[in-house]
Amino acid sequence: MPRIATTSDLLPELARGPALNVTVNGTAVEAYDGETIAAVLLAAGLWQLRRTRRRGEPRGPYCGMGVCFECLVTVDGAAIRACLTPVTDGMRIETSQEAAP
């Protein structure tokens, strides 16, 4: 049984935007207009988005409102915070799974 009910008289209908073509680390993932990059990555099961430079410790979304920089990813060559950036069609997202030297 799922943890959260997907249907109920108490829950509103889920209305998603149109589907978008997004790739993460070279793999196509499901994304919808109106979602942030962080939401897309978490829905795809990617909790670890980067590693710290010094210790190589895993990091992922933390504050969810752009205060910290734990959700940094590379989008089309630029480093951005995933929790603040909405997905767009054709977006190429790269997570840094390896620790920097």
N, C-alpha and C positions, 0 to 999 in steps of 0.2 A: 504494500500500500504506500503511495507517495506521501511524503511529509506534508505537502501542502495540497489541498484539494484544488483541482483544476476547474471544477464546475460546482456551482452553488448558487442558491437564490440570493445569498448575501454578497457574492462577488460580482463586480461589474464585468461586462463583456470585454475581452482583450481586443483592442483594435490596433493592428500593426500597420505601419506604412508599407509601401511597395518594397519588394525584395531587391537587394543590391548585390552587385558582384564585387566581392572583397577577397583579397588573398592575405593570409597570415603565414609568414615564413615560407612562402611559395605554395601554400595549400589553400584552395578555395574554402571559405567558411560561410555559413548562413548569417546574413545581416539584413536589417530592415531600416528604411529611412526613419530618422528620428531617434535612433539609438546612438549612444556614445561608443567610442572604440572600446572602452573598458567593459561596457555591458556586452558587447559582441564577443570579446575575448573570454570573459567569465562564462558566458553561455556556451562557448566552444570548449570549456574545460581547461582553459589556460589561466592558471592562478599565478604562476611565476612569470613575470614579464621582463625582469632584468636581474643582474647580480651586481653586488657592490664591487667597487674597484679594488679596495684593499684586501678584503677577506673573501670575496666571492660568495657572499651570503645571498640567498634568494630574496627577491622583493616582488611585491604585487600591489594592487590597489589598497590604499590604506584609508585616507581621509574621504575620498570620493567627491571632494569639492574644490580641488586645485590648490590647496594650501601646502601640501607636501609634494615631493617629486618622486615618490615611490613607484608611480605607474608610467614612468618615461618609456616610450617606444619610439621607433623610427618610422616615419610615414613619408614615403616618397623622398627619402634622403634627409629629412629634417627631424630633429628630436622634439617630441611634443608630449604633453600630459594626456594620457588616454581618457581620464575621467572628464575632461573638459571638451574634448573634440568629437563632434558628431561624425559618423561615417558618411562617406560619399561614394558614389558608384565608381568602380575602378581603383579604389584605394589599395595601395600596397603597404602592408603593415609588417614590420620586422620587430621581434622581441630579441633582446640580447640575453641569450641563455648562458653564455660563457662569461667568465670574469675577465675584465680588461687586465692587460699586463701591468 
